[in-house]
């Protein structure tokens, strides 16, 4: 008898069928991967399991008992816990308060609370002050904190939605070890990911959804990555690799220092893509916000960058890693979000030029293959990956000289990544300078002309092509320094 059985699940949002007749099962002590392009229905199916949404049709059994959850609390009471791709932490509260949010007593004894927090933090090997404010944590640290909170609830079913999207190689390895321990305890886990190498690393079975329908379920040991990709997108998708570039003219030099960063200098050429690599806490996650004037001190080509306004004036744009908090106005439409950074260019005699605005939006919808291709759709109704495409479009529409890309493909599916990589490569061919901060080593290798490795708040290594995957990882994790 499976731990979980979902049968014939349907879900519609207005005229759009998000799920049609989907079956899904999970065994105790199993890792079952759920994959598919953005908008395929993965998150919707798991939100039904987690009690966030109700199905329009279908049934669900848990350990043989028929269940239908009418809220998150009810699902958690039955042992179903979900870690969402969009983090649900309260930045103004402490690490410990976030860990036990919703389970706190009316009168909190903080000494006891901080002591209790050390156990869940140790499970994910996260060395944080339980009394520290979450607002001061990097996005990778917040992701691990979310996972620690889920583990603290001791559920029977754990759903992980893109858990490594903001994690570097070493943090991902830490998570995989944790998953193996949890699996051995008999917990069933659903693992949603766009990274097929992770699926083949940790999953027992993999289910593929496409356009809200079940395409197939495979035993991981009996299938291949190429087969899964073809099931996901209906065609083969090539692994991305930029062609070599010639040396370009100097654009300028960034000088920067700030929290978690020693003073550093990064020269940038026209058409160059410089990759930034490093584990959480290495300083890598701090550099782009500093260069954009959000923290610390920075300058570009000798001119101070004290604020984002200064950066934009210098032709510098940032694609932030946290699209919901920093990149989008969720209640506005796709067109309105894309237009926000180009309002002055789209105006004529003080009025918006509606035709130019429509043309600009349509250009980026087509170039980034936004789905659905509806300029007047509120971005909050888009899948996570398509929201990320709108953030990228919003930045590229300004035609910057320098583009700062912070985890640009976080939550973007395997088919759309290649399209986005082509856009990034095309920008470099037009003479832009790009800094790419990413926890995805293959992404850095495929796009970068050189890679700067951060450790301890400074650049410890500069790598140039041809890149070797294991060599890059060795430098990032510090294994090379220990050799």
C-alpha positions, 0 to 999 in steps of 0.5 A: 500500500503506498503512503500517498495515492492521488488519483484523477486530480483536476484543477481549473483556474477560470478557463485554464486547466491547470491539472487534468486527470493526474495520478501520483503516488509516493512510497514511505522511504522514497524520494519521488521527483516531480519535473516539468516545464514552468506551468506544467502543474507541479506546484499546483498538484503539491499545493493540493496535497499541502492543503493550500488549494482544493481539487475540482475532482479526484481523490487522495489517500494517505496510508490507505485513508481517504483524505481531503485537506481544507487548509495547511494546518489540516495537512500538517496535522496529517504529517504533510509539510511543504517547503515552497520555492517562494520563501515564507519567512518573516524577515523582522523575526529571529531565526528561532522564532521563524523555526517555530512560527505557528507553534510558539506558546503565548508566553515565549521563554527565549532562552529555551526557544534558542536552545530548541532551535539549535537541533533543527539548525544542526540538522542542516549544518547551519551555523547561525545565531538563533537570536539573529534577525532573518533579514540579515541572512543571505537567500541561501541561508534562508533556504536552508532555514526553511528546510530546517523548519520543515524537518522540525515538524517531523512529518510523514511526507516532505515536499521540497520545491526547488530546494537547491535553487539558491544553494551552491555545490557544497550546500546542495551536497549537504542537503542531499546527505540530509535527504538520505537520512530523512529517507532512511527514517521512512519519510516519503519525499516529493522533490520538485526540481529543474536540475535533472542531475539532482533527480538522477542523484537522489530520486527513486522515481520521477514523474513528468507533467506537461501542460497539466497532464501526466506524461509518464512515471519512470524508475530513475535507474531505468531511464535517462536524462535525455528521455526525461527532457523529451518527455518534459518539452517534447524535444531534445534540449542541448547543453549550453556552451558559448563560443569563444569571444575575442578580447574587447575594449575596456568598459571600466572597473568596479571598486567595492567593499562592504559587509562580508567583503574585503576591498576588491577590484573587478575590471570588465571588458565590452562583451565579457561575461564574468562569472562569480562563484562561491559558497554561502558566506563566501562574499559571492552573494554580497557583491552584486547588491554592493555594486548596485549601490544597495549596501557597502561602498562601490564605484564604477569607472571612477564614479561613486555608486551610492544608490541604485539611482546612481547605478542606473545613471551609469548604465548598470542594471541588476536582475535580483535573485529574489524576484518577488521582493525585489524584482516585480510589482506582483499586482501589476501586469506583465506589460506594466512591469516591463514598462516600469524601467522605461517610462521616460522613453515610452512617453510622448508629450507627457503621455504614454505611447501605447503602441510603443509600450505594446511593441516593447512588451511583445518583443520581450514576450517573444524573445523570452518565450513567456507563457502564457504570452499575455501582456495584460496578465498580472505577474502574480498569476504566472509560474515562478519561472515565467515571473523570472523572465519578466524580471529579466525583460524589465532589466534588458528593456533599459538597454544597459551597458553593464548587467548584473545577473544574480541567479538569473535562472533560479526556478526557470525550467530546462527548456527556457534556460537555453533560450535565456542563455541565448539572450544573455550571450546575444547581449554580450555579443552586442558589447554589454559587460555582464557579471553573473553570480550563480550557484549553478556550476554548469551555468557558470561554465557554459556562459563565463569568459572567466570565473572569479571564485570567492572565499572569505569575502575576497577573490581567491582564484581566477579561472579561465577556459577551458573550464573543468567542472570538477576543478571549478567545484574544487576551488569553490568548496575549498578542496583545492586549497586543502590539496 
